[in-house]
């Protein structure tokens, strides 16, 4: 009998206590919600990626790593400088006389779209895509997108308002249609492993398309508001950035390995770059005085 009582006391001592104070429960709930809001807590690396990283650190010299970090942005910077060297004519001369502008747009598309094709190989490693297929798909998407821009300029007028926002919509249509035509239906077979991997790629690609279409509306809203109310846009920018991060995390939920990189580039870097360029020449003295008042 005495042994049974000791066993019952031991079991009861191992049971979790429900006498948690309301203050402690509220604090834990607040801590949990705060942790969920942190973008860095949503990303995780697989064992395979950690093993590859360890192997890379062991087999690669520090000089090679330094050169890779320094030279990786060089091609993009070189293309940007070369494009800026191409002279542009007055928009009032029309879309036909501004043929150099369309060359610039075509070159940009030829460099941007293959990056997406390269990311497809990362997201769908089991699908063998030849270089010939990649080239054909990239070329078709570029021609279709550039043709859409030119037709819009002929119908609406040159320059086309919100051209890249229109492009974010049309390119989101061209890519799945033309990739299915070139790569075959294997990526789109419902329930297959390839389709699941391809869906991850589509969700992550949709992040860039969506944010590209939404970013400029911050400047549009700023220009539409009267000077007295323009300071509101400056105040809501951090709130908008927080919402963009949450959107990126939600869309990339199935690709934990890529969440930190996607959020850092799509929201932090690209957002800061766009805001800095879109507000060049804007005088914020009035808004700072308005905030002080």
URCOR-V914687 format. One record per backbone hydrogen bond with DSSP energy under -1.0 kcal/mol. NH is the residue of the N-H (numbers start at 1). CO is the residue of the C=O. E is the energy in kcal/mol with one decimal. If there is no record, write none. Layout:
NH&CO&E  NH&CO&E
//
This chain:
5&1&-2.0  6&2&-1.8  7&3&-1.9  8&4&-2.3  9&5&-2.3  10&6&-2.1  11&7&-2.2  12&8&-2.4  13&9&-1.8  25&21&-2.4  26&22&-2.4  27&23&-2.1  28&24&-2.4  29&25&-2.2  30&26&-2.5  31&27&-2.6  32&28&-2.4  33&29&-2.4  34&30&-2.3  35&31&-2.0  36&32&-1.9  37&33&-1.2  41&38&-1.1  42&39&-1.7  50&46&-2.1  51&47&-2.4  52&48&-2.3  53&49&-2.5  54&50&-2.4  55&51&-2.5  56&52&-2.4  57&53&-2.4  58&54&-1.8  59&55&-2.0  60&56&-1.6  65&61&-1.9  66&62&-2.3  67&63&-2.3  68&64&-2.4  69&65&-2.2  70&66&-2.1  71&67&-2.8  72&68&-1.6  77&73&-2.3  78&74&-2.7  79&75&-2.4  80&76&-2.1  81&77&-2.3  82&78&-2.5  83&79&-2.5  84&80&-1.9  85&81&-1.1  86&83&-1.0  93&90&-1.8  94&91&-1.7  102&98&-1.1  103&99&-1.6  104&100&-2.2  105&101&-2.2  106&102&-2.5  107&103&-2.5  108&104&-2.3  109&105&-2.4  110&106&-2.2  111&107&-1.1  112&108&-2.4  113&109&-2.3  116&112&-1.0  117&113&-1.6  118&114&-2.3  119&115&-2.0  120&116&-1.6  121&117&-1.1  123&119&-2.1  124&120&-2.4  127&124&-1.1  134&130&-2.2  135&131&-2.5  136&132&-2.2  137&133&-2.6  138&134&-2.6  139&135&-2.6  140&136&-2.4  141&137&-2.2  142&138&-2.4  143&139&-2.6  144&140&-2.5  145&141&-2.6  146&142&-2.8  147&143&-2.5  148&144&-1.8  149&145&-2.0  150&146&-2.2  151&147&-2.4  152&148&-2.3  153&149&-2.1  154&150&-2.1  155&151&-2.0  156&152&-3.1  166&162&-2.2  167&163&-2.2  168&164&-1.7  170&166&-2.3  171&167&-2.8  173&170&-1.0  174&170&-2.6  175&171&-2.1  177&173&-1.5  178&174&-3.0  179&175&-2.5  180&176&-1.7  181&177&-1.5  182&178&-2.3  183&179&-2.9  184&180&-1.0  188&185&-1.3  192&189&-1.8  196&192&-1.7  197&193&-2.3  198&194&-2.7  199&195&-2.0  200&196&-1.5  201&197&-1.7  202&198&-2.4  203&199&-2.5  204&200&-2.3  205&201&-2.5  206&202&-2.1  208&204&-1.0  209&205&-1.9  210&206&-2.6  211&207&-2.5  212&208&-2.2  213&209&-1.6  214&210&-1.4  215&211&-2.6  217&214&-1.4  218&215&-1.9  220&216&-2.1  221&217&-2.7  222&218&-1.8  223&219&-2.4  224&220&-1.9  225&221&-1.6  229&226&-1.4  232&229&-1.5  235&231&-1.6  236&232&-2.3  240&236&-2.7  241&237&-2.5  242&238&-2.2  243&239&-2.2  244&240&-2.3  245&241&-2.0  246&242&-2.1  247&243&-2.1  248&244&-2.3  249&245&-2.5  250&246&-2.2  251&247&-2.3  252&248&-2.0  253&250&-1.0  255&252&-1.6  258&255&-1.5  262&258&-2.8  263&259&-2.5  264&260&-2.3  265&261&-2.3  266&262&-2.8  267&263&-1.7  268&263&-1.8  269&264&-3.0  270&265&-2.4  272&268&-2.2  273&269&-2.5  274&270&-2.5  275&271&-2.6  276&272&-2.2  277&273&-1.8  278&274&-3.0  279&275&-1.3  280&277&-1.2  282&279&-1.9  288&284&-2.3  289&285&-2.2  290&286&-2.1  291&287&-2.3  292&288&-2.1  293&289&-1.8
//
